[in-house]
């Protein structure tokens, strides 16, 4: 069985980043949009100088409706590998930033009846998707899940486009086995690996073990 990709997102301290990088997760998410987990780019850059990640691991910067100038400022401090757009950015806006930075780009899609249609509008524009719950007043990181029975449809569209697709929203060590029954390409976890607002090494380890055991 194919292994499930893992993204640990919302890292907002040196300790968070150390735990997530040391876990071996392939994707390490850092939020630069307005959020309780937003980090200062200059400070984040100093943290990352104290951490040695594997060459295969990727830093993912999360933005909401950013300007090219905003992204350029972050990149001057933080060695991002992937830019994740989590707002209502247009294909044209994403193409401009992709061409200017030369980086891999992902688009977050809020799950609703038009989710697949929205994905199709970014065909040949983005390199991957994160499907997340839509919660009023928030762009993401709410810890709310959506109807996971929709996952196969999102997978199918991502496979048609030849790109990755990760599922976010409300995933925890307690329910990860359930979501794995829908065969997501990858999962994106933030609050589900936290205790009192900080990353929890025990919860990260539980997620890793359950992913590994499910794939055996």
Number of C-alpha atoms within 10 A of each C-alpha: 7 9 15 17 18 21 24 28 28 30 25 22 17 15 15 19 25 19 19 25 21 14 15 15 19 18 21 26 25 27 23 21 20 12 13 11 18 17 18 14 18 14 13 20 16 13 17 16 9 11 13 10 18 12 7 9 15 19 21 23 26 23 22 18 15 18 12 15 10 12 18 14 12 18 17 12 16 23 15 19 17 22 25 24 24 23 19 13 14 12 15 11 14 24 16 12 19 18 10 11 15 11 14 16 22 26 26 26 24 23 22 16 9 10 15 19 11 14 21 14 12 20 17 12 17 23 21 22 24 23 25 26 24 19 15 7 6 12 21 22 24 16 17 15 16 18 10 15 11 15 20 14 12 24 23 13 18 22 13 11 18 13 16 19 27 25 29 26 23 20 23 20 19 12 12 18 16 11 17 18 11 14 15 20 21 18 22 25 25 25 22 24 24 19 12 7 14 17 26 18 19 14 17 21 16 16 23 16 13 15 20 12 11 15 12 8
